[in-house]
C-alpha cells in the first residue's frame, strides 16, 4: 500500500542494529543512516571509532561528536595532518575582513603573537580532552598525535573517567609526569603505551606508571625522550612482567636499562633498539633470558659485534623477523649464527651492514627454509651466489627487495625466479647488473607476481616487460628511470595485466601516446599513474588514457612538455574519482583551479 512503512514497523531495533553492525565501510553506514530518523539514531549507536585531523576549533568539534556518538571506544586525533587555516597560508584577498586587521599589525612581535593565537584555535586543548573523557566514558583506545597544547591536566581527566583505557598514544605531546602517573593509577587495563617524542616526560612519570599498571602493560615505545633513562627502564623490568613489545630510540639508554628489561620481561616477543650506548652485554642478556623473542630490529649500532648475534642464535630459537640496519661491526659469522639457531626465520632485512656479504646469505639460504621476505639494501659485498642459495633453499619466498646491490645481476634473479615460484613482490632499485635475462626468467616462472618495481635498472628493456606481460598478473608496476623501456614494453603490460592499479613510468623518454591509448583499453582498474618527465606523452595520449580509466585517483605529470593546460583540464573533467593531480602551476587554468583547486598540487608554489 502506498505510503505504508513495511520495514520500520516490522523490524525491531535489535535486528536493525545487527544489520548496521555488519556493514564494513563508513560509506555504507552513512548511506544506511539516511533511510529515516530512526535508522539515523540507531546508526549513531553502532559507531565505535572517530578520527579527527587538524581542524578549526577541535575542542568544539569533539564536544559535538561526544553528544552525537555515545558508544565510541576508539578516538584518533592527529594534528600532524595539513590544515588550511584562513589567512595563515597563502595570500589574503582584499575583500577578506581579517585583511584589514592584519594590515594594522605593523610590528613583527605583534604579528607573531597574533599568528600564535590563531594557530592555537587549531590545536586540541585540555578542555577538548576533558570533553573526550566526559563524552566517551567507554574509551579503550586514545591516540593524540602531535597535540602540542595538551598538558597533564587534560591527561588527568582522561585517567579519572576512562577506566577501560587499553591503548594510549601520546606521540609528540607535551603532557608531563603528573598526567602519566594519573594514567597509571586509574587505568589498570592499559596494555599499549607510545611515548615517542614526549619531551615533557621523565623517569618519574614512567616509573609511576610502571609501578601502578605494570602488570597489564604489554607494549611500550620510547623515542627522543631525553629525560627517560635507565632508571625508568629498571622499573619497567621490575613491574611489567607481561611486556611483549619494547621499542627504544634513545642516546640516554645504556646497558643497565636493557639488561633490567631482558631479565624481568621474560615474555618479550618484539624488541626494537636504536640506542648508541648499548653494547654486546645487553643483547647477550636478551639471548639468555628472552627465549620467546620473535622480532628483533637493531638500528645504527656502532658497538655491537658478532657476539650479540651468537647469543641471539643460541637462545632465541623462535625468532622469525630480524632487521640489521647500519650495524657496521656485524659480519657473516654473526648472521650464520642466527641462521643456524633460528630456523623459523621468515623475514630478514640487512641494510647498510658493510661487513655482511655472500657467505652469510648463503648460510641463510641453506638453514632458513621458511624465509618468506628478504630485503638487501646497500649490500655491496653480496654477490650472485648468495641469491642462488636463497633460490635453492627458500621455496616459500614471496617478497624480495634489492637496493644498490652492485654485485647482484641476472644470474641471481634467474635463480630466484626458478627456485621461488611463489614470489609475489620483486622490488629492485639501482642494481645496474640486472637486465632482461633475469626479468624474463621472472616472467616465465613467477606466475603469482603482483608487484614489480625496477627503478633505475637501465639494462632492463621492452623484452623483459613483454615476458612479464605474458606471465604475471601484475597489479603494481614501477619502471621509473628504465630508459630502454618504450611503447612496446608498456603495451605488453597493458594487454597482459588487466588488473593493474598502479603504474610509474616516469623518466621514460621513449614512451609515447600509443602506450597511453593501450593502457586505457587494457587497464580499466588503473588508479594511480606517474608520467613525470615523459617527454613524448601529449594531451592526445592522456585523453585516451583517462577516457577508459574511469577509476583514476592520482596523476603525476610534471615536466611533460607535450601535456598542456588542455590536457590537465581533460583529466580533471573526465576522472570523477580523481583525488590528486601533480603538475606545473602554469598549466592549470583559472577554470580548472575553481573546479578542482583542492586536489591539485604544484611543482612550484608561491612563497
VOZA-213672 format. One record per residue (C-alpha): residue in three letters; x, y, z; residue number from 1. Coordinates in nm, 3 decimals. Layout:
VOZA-213672
   type      east     north        up   seq
    ALA         X         Y         Z   NUM
...
END
This chain:
VOZA-213672
   type      east     north        up   seq
    UNK     0.000     0.000     0.000     1
    UNK     0.136     0.340    -0.095     2
    UNK     0.272     0.537     0.200     3
    UNK     0.280     0.233     0.428     4
    UNK     0.612     0.167     0.606     5
    UNK     0.666    -0.209     0.576     6
    UNK     1.019    -0.205     0.720     7
    UNK     1.029     0.016     1.027     8
    UNK     0.707    -0.118     1.175     9
    UNK     0.816    -0.480     1.133    10
    UNK     1.186    -0.478     1.223    11
    UNK     1.285    -0.439     1.589    12
    UNK     1.576    -0.215     1.689    13
    UNK     1.795    -0.512     1.772    14
    UNK     1.770    -0.651     1.419    15
    UNK     1.844    -0.315     1.255    16
    UNK     2.144    -0.271     1.483    17
    UNK     2.268    -0.614     1.380    18
    UNK     2.236    -0.517     1.014    19
    UNK     2.424    -0.192     1.069    20
    UNK     2.699    -0.370     1.263    21
    UNK     2.760    -0.600     0.966    22
    UNK     2.833    -0.308     0.732    23
    UNK     3.210    -0.296     0.690    24
    UNK     3.258     0.050     0.538    25
    UNK     3.188     0.403     0.656    26
    UNK     3.020     0.495     0.327    27
    UNK     2.772     0.208     0.365    28
    UNK     2.691     0.316     0.720    29
    UNK     2.644     0.677     0.611    30
    UNK     2.408     0.571     0.333    31
    UNK     2.206     0.349     0.564    32
    UNK     2.167     0.626     0.818    33
    UNK     1.978     0.833     0.559    34
    UNK     1.685     0.589     0.541    35
    UNK     1.495     0.770     0.815    36
    UNK     1.540     0.938     1.154    37
    UNK     1.504     0.607     1.332    38
    UNK     1.784     0.447     1.131    39
    UNK     1.996     0.759     1.182    40
    UNK     1.955     0.732     1.557    41
    UNK     2.033     0.361     1.559    42
    UNK     2.334     0.407     1.331    43
    UNK     2.482     0.654     1.579    44
    UNK     2.474     0.381     1.842    45
    UNK     2.684     0.148     1.627    46
    UNK     2.975     0.387     1.573    47
    UNK     3.274     0.293     1.787    48
    UNK     3.554     0.493     1.619    49
    UNK     3.613     0.857     1.530    50
    UNK     3.912     1.016     1.357    51
    UNK     3.984     1.388     1.377    52
    UNK     4.251     1.568     1.176    53
    UNK     4.374     1.921     1.226    54
    UNK     4.063     2.139     1.210    55
    UNK     3.938     2.476     1.323    56
    UNK     3.830     2.470     1.688    57
    UNK     3.880     2.097     1.757    58
    UNK     3.753     2.138     2.113    59
    UNK     3.405     2.230     1.987    60
    UNK     3.419     1.950     1.729    61
    UNK     3.499     1.691     1.993    62
    UNK     3.211     1.814     2.211    63
    UNK     2.972     1.786     1.917    64
    UNK     3.087     1.433     1.837    65
    UNK     3.054     1.332     2.200    66
    UNK     2.688     1.436     2.202    67
    UNK     2.613     1.252     1.879    68
    UNK     2.801     0.924     1.925    69
    UNK     2.768     0.776     2.272    70
    UNK     2.929     0.435     2.223    71
    UNK     3.269     0.544     2.094    72
    UNK     3.560     0.324     2.205    73
    UNK     3.840     0.445     1.977    74
    UNK     3.943     0.811     1.931    75
    UNK     4.223     0.914     1.694    76
    UNK     4.324     1.281     1.685    77
    UNK     4.615     1.369     1.455    78
    UNK     4.722     1.733     1.436    79
    UNK     5.017     1.640     1.217    80
    UNK     4.785     1.639     0.916    81
    UNK     4.798     1.950     0.697    82
    UNK     4.547     2.226     0.765    83
    UNK     4.426     2.523     0.570    84
    UNK     4.397     2.798     0.823    85
    UNK     4.234     3.108     0.676    86
    UNK     4.492     3.379     0.646    87
    UNK     4.771     3.160     0.780    88
    UNK     4.885     3.026     0.446    89
    UNK     4.880     3.191     0.106    90
    UNK     4.773     3.543     0.019    91
    UNK     4.472     3.724     0.155    92
    UNK     4.208     3.869    -0.070    93
    UNK     4.137     4.237    -0.034    94
    UNK     3.775     4.156     0.042    95
    UNK     3.875     3.938     0.339    96
    UNK     3.761     4.127     0.653    97
    UNK     4.057     3.997     0.850    98
    UNK     4.297     4.151     0.597    99
    UNK     4.228     4.491     0.746   100
    UNK     4.319     4.362     1.091   101
    UNK     4.649     4.221     0.967   102
    UNK     4.736     4.540     0.786   103
    UNK     4.729     4.722     1.119   104
    UNK     4.976     4.485     1.282   105
    UNK     5.289     4.671     1.186   106
    UNK     5.531     4.534     1.436   107
    UNK     5.677     4.188     1.392   108
    UNK     5.628     4.092     1.754   109
    UNK     5.258     4.178     1.749   110
    UNK     5.210     3.988     1.425   111
    UNK     5.384     3.678     1.562   112
    UNK     5.166     3.680     1.875   113
    UNK     4.853     3.713     1.660   114
    UNK     4.955     3.418     1.447   115
    UNK     5.023     3.203     1.753   116
    UNK     4.678     3.280     1.893   117
    UNK     4.521     3.195     1.561   118
    UNK     4.703     2.864     1.537   119
    UNK     4.601     2.775     1.893   120
    UNK     4.243     2.754     1.770   121
    UNK     4.355     2.465     1.552   122
    UNK     4.502     2.265     1.841   123
    UNK     4.321     2.039     2.082   124
    UNK     4.346     2.177     2.435   125
    UNK     4.287     2.033     2.780   126
    UNK     3.925     2.148     2.751   127
    UNK     3.883     1.932     2.442   128
    UNK     4.046     1.638     2.613   129
    UNK     3.810     1.685     2.908   130
    UNK     3.522     1.669     2.660   131
    UNK     3.662     1.341     2.532   132
    UNK     3.676     1.196     2.883   133
    UNK     3.325     1.313     2.972   134
    UNK     3.165     1.211     2.642   135
    UNK     3.340     0.882     2.575   136
    UNK     3.347     0.700     2.908   137
    UNK     3.374     0.366     2.726   138
    UNK     3.700     0.475     2.567   139
    UNK     3.952     0.194     2.506   140
    UNK     4.196     0.347     2.256   141
    UNK     4.313     0.708     2.252   142
    UNK     4.565     0.843     2.002   143
    UNK     4.686     1.203     2.034   144
    UNK     4.939     1.268     1.758   145
    UNK     5.131     1.597     1.790   146
    UNK     4.863     1.755     2.008   147
    UNK     5.107     2.009     2.146   148
    UNK     4.859     2.202     2.363   149
    UNK     4.758     1.902     2.572   150
    UNK     4.907     1.901     2.923   151
    UNK     4.892     1.683     3.232   152
    UNK     4.560     1.842     3.331   153
    UNK     4.387     1.703     3.022   154
    UNK     4.553     1.366     3.060   155
    UNK     4.436     1.350     3.422   156
    UNK     4.075     1.396     3.312   157
    UNK     4.114     1.100     3.077   158
    UNK     4.266     0.888     3.353   159
    UNK     3.994     0.972     3.605   160
    UNK     3.696     0.896     3.379   161
    UNK     3.814     0.644     3.120   162
    UNK     3.894     0.341     3.332   163
    UNK     3.861     0.100     3.038   164
    UNK     4.152     0.259     2.851   165
    UNK     4.373    -0.007     2.693   166
    UNK     4.582     0.187     2.442   167
    UNK     4.734     0.536     2.473   168
    UNK     4.943     0.705     2.203   169
    UNK     5.098     1.038     2.306   170
    UNK     5.337     1.088     2.016   171
    UNK     5.462     1.445     2.007   172
    UNK     5.253     1.558     2.306   173
    UNK     5.393     1.774     2.587   174
    UNK     5.198     1.614     2.870   175
    UNK     5.410     1.578     3.183   176
    UNK     5.481     1.327     3.455   177
    UNK     5.170     1.406     3.662   178
    UNK     4.939     1.312     3.375   179
    UNK     5.120     0.988     3.302   180
    UNK     5.125     0.896     3.669   181
    UNK     4.748     0.954     3.686   182
    UNK     4.701     0.716     3.393   183
    UNK     4.900     0.455     3.582   184
    UNK     4.691     0.498     3.897   185
    UNK     4.349     0.490     3.729   186
    UNK     4.379     0.286     3.408   187
    UNK     4.456    -0.061     3.535   188
    UNK     4.378    -0.223     3.198   189
    UNK     4.635    -0.023     2.997   190
    UNK     4.820    -0.251     2.755   191
    UNK     4.977    -0.028     2.488   192
    UNK     5.169     0.296     2.551   193
    UNK     5.353     0.507     2.295   194
    UNK     5.576     0.788     2.426   195
    UNK     5.761     0.889     2.110   196
    UNK     5.883     1.249     2.113   197
    UNK     5.724     1.326     2.451   198
    UNK     5.980     1.583     2.563   199
    UNK     5.794     1.674     2.882   200
    UNK     5.820     1.328     3.037   201
    UNK     6.092     1.200     3.266   202
    UNK     6.175     0.888     3.465   203
    UNK     5.930     0.998     3.735   204
    UNK     5.619     0.963     3.519   205
    UNK     5.715     0.636     3.352   206
    UNK     5.826     0.483     3.681   207
    UNK     5.495     0.571     3.847   208
    UNK     5.302     0.421     3.556   209
    UNK     5.509     0.102     3.562   210
    UNK     5.452     0.059     3.936   211
    UNK     5.074     0.104     3.921   212
    UNK     4.971    -0.070     3.598   213
    UNK     5.280    -0.265     3.504   214
    UNK     5.105    -0.599     3.532   215
    UNK     4.879    -0.515     3.237   216
    UNK     5.126    -0.330     3.011   217
    UNK     5.218    -0.531     2.701   218
    UNK     5.366    -0.275     2.462   219
    UNK     5.589     0.028     2.526   220
    UNK     5.752     0.269     2.281   221
    UNK     6.000     0.541     2.382   222
    UNK     6.186     0.771     2.141   223
    UNK     6.361     1.107     2.174   224
    UNK     6.271     1.147     2.542   225
    UNK     6.588     1.299     2.687   226
    UNK     6.473     1.265     3.048   227
    UNK     6.382     0.897     3.028   228
    UNK     6.685     0.690     3.124   229
    UNK     6.784     0.354     3.268   230
    UNK     6.604     0.442     3.592   231
    UNK     6.257     0.408     3.446   232
    UNK     6.357     0.105     3.238   233
    UNK     6.461    -0.068     3.557   234
    UNK     6.112    -0.002     3.690   235
    UNK     5.969    -0.148     3.370   236
    UNK     6.183    -0.457     3.413   237
    UNK     6.071    -0.496     3.775   238
    UNK     5.697    -0.439     3.733   239
    UNK     5.597    -0.502     3.369   240
    UNK     5.618    -0.878     3.372   241
    UNK     5.364    -0.907     3.085   242
    UNK     5.557    -0.680     2.848   243
    UNK     5.573    -0.829     2.498   244
    UNK     5.683    -0.535     2.280   245
    UNK     5.953    -0.276     2.351   246
    UNK     6.076    -0.007     2.112   247
    UNK     6.361     0.219     2.228   248
    UNK     6.522     0.503     2.035   249
    UNK     6.743     0.699     2.272   250
    UNK     7.101     0.806     2.329   251
    UNK     7.033     0.821     2.703   252
    UNK     6.962     0.450     2.747   253
    UNK     7.256     0.227     2.842   254
    UNK     7.315    -0.140     2.911   255
    UNK     7.167    -0.116     3.260   256
    UNK     6.814    -0.041     3.141   257
    UNK     6.806    -0.301     2.864   258
    UNK     6.955    -0.562     3.099   259
    UNK     6.677    -0.495     3.350   260
    UNK     6.409    -0.542     3.084   261
    UNK     6.571    -0.859     2.948   262
    UNK     6.589    -1.016     3.295   263
    UNK     6.246    -0.906     3.411   264
    UNK     6.028    -0.927     3.098   265
    UNK     6.060    -1.292     3.005   266
    UNK     5.757    -1.280     2.773   267
    UNK     5.921    -1.024     2.542   268
    UNK     5.840    -1.103     2.177   269
    UNK     5.930    -0.780     1.993   270
    UNK     6.243    -0.573     2.058   271
    UNK     6.345    -0.269     1.851   272
    UNK     6.659    -0.084     1.956   273
    UNK     6.826     0.232     1.834   274
    UNK     7.047     0.311     2.131   275
    UNK     7.405     0.408     2.052   276
    UNK     7.527     0.341     2.408   277
    UNK     7.402    -0.017     2.431   278
    UNK     7.665    -0.285     2.375   279
    UNK     7.701    -0.661     2.338   280
    UNK     7.642    -0.713     2.710   281
    UNK     7.277    -0.609     2.684   282
    UNK     7.198    -0.812     2.374   283
    UNK     7.369    -1.118     2.518   284
    UNK     7.125    -1.091     2.810   285
    UNK     6.838    -1.080     2.561   286
    UNK     6.966    -1.403     2.408   287
    UNK     6.989    -1.566     2.751   288
    UNK     6.658    -1.457     2.906   289
    UNK     6.417    -1.375     2.620   290
    UNK     6.358    -1.715     2.466   291
    UNK     6.012    -1.605     2.340   292
    UNK     6.159    -1.330     2.118   293
    UNK     6.009    -1.334     1.766   294
    UNK     6.114    -0.996     1.622   295
    UNK     6.447    -0.819     1.667   296
    UNK     6.540    -0.491     1.496   297
    UNK     6.879    -0.326     1.555   298
    UNK     6.941     0.019     1.410   299
    UNK     7.263     0.225     1.386   300
    UNK     7.470     0.027     1.632   301
    UNK     7.840     0.105     1.635   302
    UNK     7.921    -0.107     1.940   303
    UNK     7.758    -0.440     1.859   304
    UNK     7.971    -0.727     1.733   305
    UNK     7.904    -1.084     1.630   306
    UNK     7.897    -1.183     1.999   307
    UNK     7.547    -1.036     2.015   308
    UNK     7.420    -1.242     1.724   309
    UNK     7.584    -1.556     1.864   310
    UNK     7.373    -1.510     2.180   311
    UNK     7.056    -1.445     1.980   312
    UNK     7.112    -1.751     1.763   313
    UNK     7.173    -1.968     2.066   314
    UNK     6.887    -1.850     2.286   315
    UNK     6.610    -1.707     2.066   316
    UNK     6.506    -2.013     1.869   317
    UNK     6.160    -1.868     1.797   318
    UNK     6.296    -1.562     1.615   319
    UNK     6.105    -1.502     1.291   320
    UNK     6.186    -1.145     1.196   321
    UNK     6.536    -0.989     1.201   322
    UNK     6.638    -0.638     1.089   323
    UNK     7.002    -0.528     1.091   324
    UNK     7.045    -0.166     0.985   325
    UNK     7.377     0.022     0.980   326
    UNK     7.541    -0.220     1.221   327
    UNK     7.892    -0.188     1.088   328
    UNK     8.068    -0.443     1.309   329
    UNK     7.841    -0.736     1.234   330
    UNK     7.980    -0.985     0.983   331
    UNK     7.889    -1.305     0.803   332
    UNK     7.981    -1.508     1.112   333
    UNK     7.712    -1.341     1.321   334
    UNK     7.448    -1.388     1.051   335
    UNK     7.547    -1.753     1.018   336
    UNK     7.497    -1.799     1.393   337
    UNK     7.146    -1.657     1.373   338
    UNK     7.060    -1.867     1.068   339
    UNK     7.186    -2.182     1.237   340
    UNK     6.990    -2.126     1.557   341
    UNK     6.676    -1.956     1.426   342
    UNK     6.548    -2.192     1.160   343
    UNK     6.197    -2.043     1.183   344
    UNK     6.317    -1.710     1.041   345
    UNK     6.066    -1.576     0.787   346
    UNK     6.171    -1.209     0.742   347
    UNK     6.527    -1.080     0.707   348
    UNK     6.644    -0.725     0.632   349
    UNK     7.011    -0.633     0.600   350
    UNK     7.059    -0.260     0.545   351
    UNK     7.398    -0.094     0.515   352
    UNK     7.588    -0.359     0.714   353
    UNK     7.902    -0.339     0.506   354
    UNK     8.077    -0.642     0.655   355
    UNK     7.794    -0.882     0.573   356
    UNK     7.844    -1.045     0.235   357
    UNK     7.779    -1.352     0.026   358
    UNK     7.870    -1.630     0.272   359
    UNK     7.629    -1.509     0.541   360
    UNK     7.336    -1.503     0.299   361
    UNK     7.436    -1.842     0.158   362
    UNK     7.405    -1.986     0.508   363
    UNK     7.060    -1.828     0.543   364
    UNK     6.955    -1.998     0.220   365
    UNK     7.067    -2.337     0.348   366
    UNK     6.925    -2.307     0.701   367
    UNK     6.613    -2.085     0.691   368
    UNK     6.383    -2.273     0.457   369
    UNK     6.075    -2.083     0.579   370
    UNK     6.205    -1.745     0.468   371
    UNK     5.922    -1.551     0.301   372
    UNK     6.067    -1.198     0.272   373
    UNK     6.425    -1.083     0.212   374
    UNK     6.549    -0.724     0.187   375
    UNK     6.911    -0.640     0.097   376
    UNK     6.980    -0.267     0.096   377
    UNK     7.320    -0.117     0.018   378
    UNK     7.489    -0.456     0.047   379
    UNK     7.788    -0.414    -0.182   380
    UNK     7.953    -0.740    -0.076   381
    UNK     7.658    -0.967    -0.151   382
    UNK     7.701    -1.148    -0.483   383
    UNK     7.502    -1.376    -0.711   384
    UNK     7.591    -1.692    -0.521   385
    UNK     7.403    -1.567    -0.217   386
    UNK     7.072    -1.543    -0.403   387
    UNK     7.142    -1.869    -0.578   388
    UNK     7.140    -2.041    -0.239   389
    UNK     6.825    -1.849    -0.141   390
    UNK     6.660    -1.973    -0.460   391
    UNK     6.759    -2.332    -0.388   392
    UNK     6.661    -2.341    -0.021   393
    UNK     6.384    -2.085     0.035   394
    UNK     6.096    -2.216    -0.174   395
    UNK     5.842    -2.011     0.022   396
    UNK     5.998    -1.673    -0.059   397
    UNK     5.724    -1.426    -0.156   398
    UNK     5.899    -1.088    -0.143   399
    UNK     6.248    -0.976    -0.247   400
    UNK     6.379    -0.619    -0.210   401
    UNK     6.717    -0.518    -0.355   402
    UNK     6.859    -0.165    -0.336   403
    UNK     7.207    -0.062    -0.454   404
    UNK     7.345    -0.414    -0.457   405
    UNK     7.609    -0.367    -0.726   406
    UNK     7.725    -0.729    -0.742   407
    UNK     7.383    -0.884    -0.795   408
    UNK     7.289    -0.947    -1.156   409
    UNK     7.087    -1.165    -1.391   410
    UNK     7.221    -1.497    -1.261   411
    UNK     7.093    -1.416    -0.912   412
    UNK     6.749    -1.305    -1.031   413
    UNK     6.719    -1.610    -1.255   414
    UNK     6.797    -1.838    -0.962   415
    UNK     6.528    -1.670    -0.755   416
    UNK     6.279    -1.698    -1.040   417
    UNK     6.342    -2.069    -1.092   418
    UNK     6.353    -2.163    -0.725   419
    UNK     6.096    -1.927    -0.570   420
    UNK     5.792    -1.969    -0.791   421
    UNK     5.557    -1.830    -0.525   422
    UNK     5.721    -1.487    -0.550   423
    UNK     5.462    -1.209    -0.529   424
    UNK     5.675    -0.895    -0.484   425
    UNK     6.001    -0.807    -0.654   426
    UNK     6.145    -0.461    -0.587   427
    UNK     6.483    -0.375    -0.741   428
    UNK     6.641    -0.028    -0.737   429
    UNK     6.972     0.080    -0.883   430
    UNK     7.106    -0.272    -0.933   431
    UNK     7.281    -0.199    -1.260   432
    UNK     7.382    -0.559    -1.336   433
    UNK     7.019    -0.673    -1.355   434
    UNK     6.891    -0.680    -1.713   435
    UNK     6.648    -0.851    -1.945   436
    UNK     6.766    -1.208    -1.883   437
    UNK     6.679    -1.208    -1.513   438
    UNK     6.342    -1.035    -1.553   439
    UNK     6.245    -1.262    -1.844   440
    UNK     6.309    -1.557    -1.615   441
    UNK     6.075    -1.398    -1.360   442
    UNK     5.804    -1.362    -1.622   443
    UNK     5.840    -1.724    -1.727   444
    UNK     5.842    -1.876    -1.378   445
    UNK     5.671    -1.648    -1.121   446
    UNK     5.303    -1.681    -1.210   447
    UNK     5.184    -1.515    -0.888   448
    UNK     5.388    -1.195    -0.916   449
    UNK     5.161    -0.897    -0.841   450
    UNK     5.417    -0.621    -0.764   451
    UNK     5.721    -0.541    -0.975   452
    UNK     5.946    -0.240    -0.921   453
    UNK     6.256    -0.190    -1.137   454
    UNK     6.360     0.165    -1.059   455
    UNK     6.666     0.290    -1.248   456
    UNK     6.764    -0.054    -1.371   457
    UNK     6.894     0.079    -1.700   458
    UNK     6.968    -0.261    -1.858   459
    UNK     6.604    -0.366    -1.847   460
    UNK     6.416    -0.312    -2.174   461
    UNK     6.098    -0.396    -2.360   462
    UNK     6.184    -0.767    -2.390   463
    UNK     6.164    -0.805    -2.014   464
    UNK     5.822    -0.641    -1.988   465
    UNK     5.689    -0.848    -2.276   466
    UNK     5.772    -1.161    -2.075   467
    UNK     5.616    -1.012    -1.761   468
    UNK     5.301    -0.922    -1.950   469
    UNK     5.267    -1.277    -2.075   470
    UNK     5.324    -1.450    -1.744   471
    UNK     5.245    -1.233    -1.440   472
    UNK     4.914    -1.095    -1.304   473
    UNK     5.064    -0.757    -1.212   474
    UNK     4.872    -0.503    -1.005   475
    UNK     5.165    -0.272    -0.930   476
    UNK     5.442    -0.176    -1.174   477
    UNK     5.721     0.079    -1.132   478
    UNK     5.978     0.111    -1.412   479
    UNK     6.087     0.467    -1.336   480
    UNK     6.421     0.552    -1.495   481
    UNK     6.448     0.234    -1.707   482
    UNK     6.530     0.434    -2.020   483
    UNK     6.539     0.131    -2.253   484
    UNK     6.168     0.069    -2.197   485
    UNK     5.934     0.223    -2.452   486
    UNK     5.593     0.171    -2.606   487
    UNK     5.637    -0.200    -2.680   488
    UNK     5.700    -0.298    -2.319   489
    UNK     5.416    -0.092    -2.174   490
    UNK     5.178    -0.214    -2.447   491
    UNK     5.261    -0.572    -2.347   492
    UNK     5.175    -0.486    -1.987   493
    UNK     4.851    -0.319    -2.095   494
    UNK     4.743    -0.625    -2.290   495
    UNK     4.857    -0.884    -2.039   496
    UNK     4.785    -0.726    -1.699   497
    UNK     4.420    -0.612    -1.684   498
    UNK     4.431    -0.598    -1.301   499
    UNK     4.694    -0.322    -1.298   500
    UNK     4.607    -0.046    -1.047   501
    UNK     4.940     0.141    -1.007   502
    UNK     5.189     0.241    -1.277   503
    UNK     5.502     0.457    -1.258   504
    UNK     5.664     0.518    -1.597   505
    UNK     5.840     0.843    -1.507   506
    UNK     6.160     0.938    -1.690   507
    UNK     6.086     0.704    -1.983   508
    UNK     6.199     0.911    -2.281   509
    UNK     6.078     0.658    -2.541   510
    UNK     5.723     0.629    -2.412   511
    UNK     5.450     0.792    -2.619   512
    UNK     5.080     0.824    -2.684   513
    UNK     5.039     0.476    -2.833   514
    UNK     5.119     0.316    -2.497   515
    UNK     4.879     0.555    -2.322   516
    UNK     4.597     0.453    -2.553   517
    UNK     4.670     0.084    -2.495   518
    UNK     4.670     0.136    -2.118   519
    UNK     4.330     0.299    -2.144   520
    UNK     4.195     0.000    -2.334   521
    UNK     4.361    -0.274    -2.132   522
    UNK     4.381    -0.149    -1.771   523
    UNK     4.039    -0.017    -1.666   524
    UNK     4.121    -0.062    -1.295   525
    UNK     4.415     0.179    -1.302   526
    UNK     4.401     0.418    -1.004   527
    UNK     4.745     0.579    -0.986   528
    UNK     4.979     0.678    -1.267   529
    UNK     5.309     0.868    -1.265   530
    UNK     5.405     1.019    -1.602   531
    UNK     5.657     1.280    -1.489   532
    UNK     5.947     1.352    -1.729   533
    UNK     5.781     1.159    -2.014   534
    UNK     5.862     1.399    -2.295   535
    UNK     5.673     1.218    -2.573   536
    UNK     5.338     1.182    -2.395   537
    UNK     5.094     1.450    -2.512   538
    UNK     4.739     1.564    -2.450   539
    UNK     4.620     1.314    -2.712   540
    UNK     4.757     1.010    -2.530   541
    UNK     4.641     1.143    -2.195   542
    UNK     4.287     1.184    -2.328   543
    UNK     4.281     0.822    -2.450   544
    UNK     4.406     0.705    -2.110   545
    UNK     4.155     0.886    -1.891   546
    UNK     3.861     0.815    -2.120   547
    UNK     3.866     0.446    -2.025   548
    UNK     4.044     0.455    -1.686   549
    UNK     3.743     0.596    -1.503   550
    UNK     3.874     0.489    -1.160   551
    UNK     4.185     0.704    -1.180   552
    UNK     4.256     0.875    -0.844   553
    UNK     4.602     1.030    -0.886   554
    UNK     4.807     1.153    -1.181   555
    UNK     5.160     1.297    -1.164   556
    UNK     5.268     1.470    -1.486   557
    UNK     5.533     1.733    -1.418   558
    UNK     5.799     1.805    -1.682   559
    UNK     5.587     1.665    -1.963   560
    UNK     5.617     1.931    -2.237   561
    UNK     5.356     1.761    -2.453   562
    UNK     5.091     1.793    -2.182   563
    UNK     4.933     2.137    -2.179   564
    UNK     4.662     2.326    -1.997   565
    UNK     4.404     2.143    -2.207   566
    UNK     4.536     1.802    -2.102   567
    UNK     4.518     1.889    -1.735   568
    UNK     4.161     2.012    -1.780   569
    UNK     4.076     1.684    -1.954   570
    UNK     4.199     1.481    -1.657   571
    UNK     4.002     1.694    -1.410   572
    UNK     3.679     1.688    -1.610   573
    UNK     3.690     1.322    -1.712   574
    UNK     3.807     1.142    -1.395   575
    UNK     3.523     1.168    -1.145   576
    UNK     3.727     0.986    -0.878   577
    UNK     4.041     1.197    -0.910   578
    UNK     4.192     1.298    -0.575   579
    UNK     4.539     1.427    -0.663   580
    UNK     4.693     1.590    -0.968   581
    UNK     5.059     1.697    -0.959   582
    UNK     5.156     1.941    -1.234   583
    UNK     5.326     2.272    -1.306   584
    UNK     5.125     2.568    -1.185   585
    UNK     5.120     2.746    -1.519   586
    UNK     4.936     2.450    -1.677   587
    UNK     4.630     2.500    -1.457   588
    UNK     4.367     2.738    -1.593   589
    UNK     4.155     2.953    -1.366   590
    UNK     3.852     2.744    -1.457   591
    UNK     4.031     2.421    -1.363   592
    UNK     4.154     2.579    -1.042   593
    UNK     3.800     2.681    -0.947   594
    UNK     3.670     2.338    -1.028   595
    UNK     3.933     2.126    -0.852   596
    UNK     4.183     2.351    -0.676   597
    UNK     4.187     2.139    -0.360   598
    UNK     4.321     1.828    -0.536   599
    UNK     4.594     1.997    -0.741   600
    UNK     4.950     2.013    -0.610   601
    UNK     5.211     2.216    -0.788   602
    UNK     5.574     2.164    -0.876   603
    UNK     5.646     2.520    -0.767   604
    UNK     5.437     2.731    -0.530   605
    UNK     5.444     3.097    -0.442   606
    UNK     5.641     3.173    -0.127   607
END
